[in-house]
Amino acid sequence: MRTVRDLARLEKLRAMPDMGPMEYAEAYSWIHFLRHGPTQIRDLLPAYLAQPHLRPQKNLAWQLAQRLGNVDEAWRRHMEFPLPMARR
């Protein structure tokens, strides 16, 4: 299984052509984690997107580590949680 270091790698990608199917899936999982994961991180993504001039200094991987400590474990726990069935 990949680790939080991959979030830092994903943050360095600058254009969609730089992403393959695996990078897209990883990025989607991180967005889901940031939006629906632990409550103490749910404000990070909106704040990050609102301040593009700060991105090089304070990337999301670093900010997550500051708030959660063991980001890998929190991400794994979140991704193991069963998703609700889609309603038809």
C-alpha positions as CSV (number, residue, x, y, z in Angstrom):
1,M,0.0,0.0,0.0
2,R,1.2,3.5,-0.8
3,T,1.9,6.1,1.9
4,V,1.4,9.8,2.6
5,R,4.6,10.5,0.7
6,D,2.5,9.9,-2.4
7,L,0.3,12.9,-1.6
8,A,3.4,15.1,-1.7
9,R,4.3,13.5,-5.1
10,L,0.8,14.1,-6.4
11,E,0.9,17.8,-5.3
12,K,4.0,18.3,-7.6
13,L,2.0,17.3,-10.7
14,R,1.1,20.3,-12.7
15,A,-1.2,19.1,-15.5
16,M,-3.7,16.3,-16.2
17,P,-1.4,14.7,-18.8
18,D,1.1,14.1,-16.0
19,M,-1.4,11.8,-14.4
20,G,-2.1,8.2,-15.3
21,P,-5.0,6.1,-14.1
22,M,-3.3,5.2,-10.8
23,E,-2.4,8.9,-10.0
24,Y,-6.0,9.9,-10.7
25,A,-7.4,7.2,-8.4
26,E,-4.9,8.2,-5.7
27,A,-5.8,11.8,-6.0
28,Y,-9.5,11.0,-5.8
29,S,-8.9,9.0,-2.6
30,W,-7.1,11.9,-1.0
31,I,-9.9,14.3,-2.0
32,H,-12.4,12.0,-0.4
33,F,-10.3,11.7,2.7
34,L,-9.9,15.5,3.0
35,R,-13.6,16.1,2.5
36,H,-15.1,13.2,4.5
37,G,-12.3,12.0,6.8
38,P,-11.6,13.1,10.3
39,T,-13.4,16.4,11.3
40,Q,-10.1,18.1,12.3
41,I,-8.9,18.1,8.6
42,R,-12.1,19.0,6.7
43,D,-11.2,22.7,6.5
44,L,-7.8,22.0,5.0
45,L,-8.8,21.5,1.3
46,P,-11.0,24.7,1.0
47,A,-8.3,26.8,2.8
48,Y,-5.6,25.3,0.5
49,L,-7.5,26.0,-2.6
50,A,-8.4,29.5,-1.5
51,Q,-4.7,30.5,-1.0
52,P,-2.7,29.3,-4.0
53,H,0.2,31.6,-3.2
54,L,0.9,29.6,0.0
55,R,1.0,26.2,-1.6
56,P,4.7,25.8,-2.1
57,Q,5.4,26.6,1.6
58,K,2.6,24.6,3.2
59,N,1.6,21.6,1.1
60,L,-1.3,19.4,2.1
61,A,0.9,16.5,3.1
62,W,2.7,18.7,5.6
63,Q,-0.5,20.2,6.9
64,L,-2.1,16.8,7.4
65,A,0.9,15.5,9.3
66,Q,0.7,18.6,11.6
67,R,-2.9,17.9,12.4
68,L,-3.1,14.1,12.4
69,G,0.4,12.8,13.2
70,N,0.1,9.4,11.6
71,V,-1.6,10.3,8.3
72,D,-1.0,6.9,6.7
73,E,-3.0,5.2,9.5
74,A,-5.8,7.7,9.4
75,W,-6.1,7.4,5.6
76,R,-6.1,3.6,5.8
77,R,-8.8,3.6,8.5
78,H,-10.9,6.0,6.4
79,M,-10.5,3.9,3.2
80,E,-11.4,0.7,5.0
81,F,-14.8,2.1,6.2
82,P,-17.6,0.5,4.2
83,L,-19.3,2.9,1.8
84,P,-23.1,3.1,1.8
85,M,-24.8,1.4,-1.1
86,A,-25.8,3.7,-4.0
87,R,-29.5,4.5,-4.0
88,R,-31.4,4.0,-7.2
